[in-house]
């Protein structure tokens, strides 16, 4: 599962995460779990194909999880606050799905 295709998929994912952070996450305020939920859905609508390609093709599946966790999930959960249990479950499910992509 490595090679140029995997490296390209990972770079495309990083680029998507950077663009999404700049355009969507920049305006996220503290304790706004509703907005964080909307942004998670928006990211998945915009980037599902890129995320799936990276999860399956990238040389290191753990690196894909780490990028998504650091650049998206961590920021969403930090902004949503400790009461955002439903968002935490969805984010955990997303990360579990990325981890499992190669075993399906």
N, C-alpha and C positions, 0 to 999 in steps of 0.2 A: 504494500500500500504506500510506496514512496515514489520518488522520482519527481520529475518536473511538474507533473499534474498535481501532485500533493502539495508541493511547495507553492505553486500558483494558487491553489485553493486556499491555503493558509494566508497568503498575502492578500487575496481578495477579501477574506473574512476580516483581517486587520483593517483594511481600508474601509470596509463597510462599518465596522465598529467605530472607527475614527470619525467618519462622516456623520454617523448617527449621534455620536456624543456631541459633536459640534452643533448640529442642527436641532436636536431634540432634547438631549439631556442637559444642555447648558441652562435652560430655563426652569429646570425642576427645583422646586423649593422643598424645604424641610417639612416633614409631617403631611405630605400630600400623597397618600397612598392611592387615591383615585387616579391621579395623573400618572403615577408610576405604573399602575395596572394598564392604563391606556397605552403608555409608551412600550411596555412589554409586548402587548398585542401588535402595536404598530411595527416594532422591530421584527417580529415573527412574520408579519404580512410582507414586509419589504425584503427580509433576508433569509427566509426559510431555505430557499434553494442553495444559497451560498453557505449557510450554516451546515446543511446536510452534506454538501460536497466536501467541505473541510473536515467534517467529522469522519467521513468514510475514506477520504483520500490523503489527508495530511499524514506525514511520516510519524507524528507523535500525537495520538488522540488526547493524551493528557494535556498537551499544550493548547489544544483547541478549547478544552474545558477551562483551563486557566485563563485564557484570553477572554472568553465570554464571561467568566466569573468576575474578573478584575475590571473589565471595561464596561460591562453592562449590568450584570446582576448585583454586584457590590454597590454600584452607584444607585440603582433603583431601590435596593433594600435600605441603604443608608438614608435616602431621602424619605422613604415611606414611613420610617420609624418602627419601633419595636412592636406595635400593635398590628402590623400588616401580616397577619398569619396566613391569609389566603394567598397573598403575593409571594410569601416565602415558599409556600407549598408549590406554587406554579414554577417558581424559579428552580427549586430543587428538582422538580419533574423535568424541566428543560435540561438541566445539567446531567441528570440520570439518562435521559434519552440520547444526549450527545455521547456520553460514555458507552452506551449500549449499541451505538450505531454499527460498530464493526462486528458485533456478535449476533446480529439479526440475520 
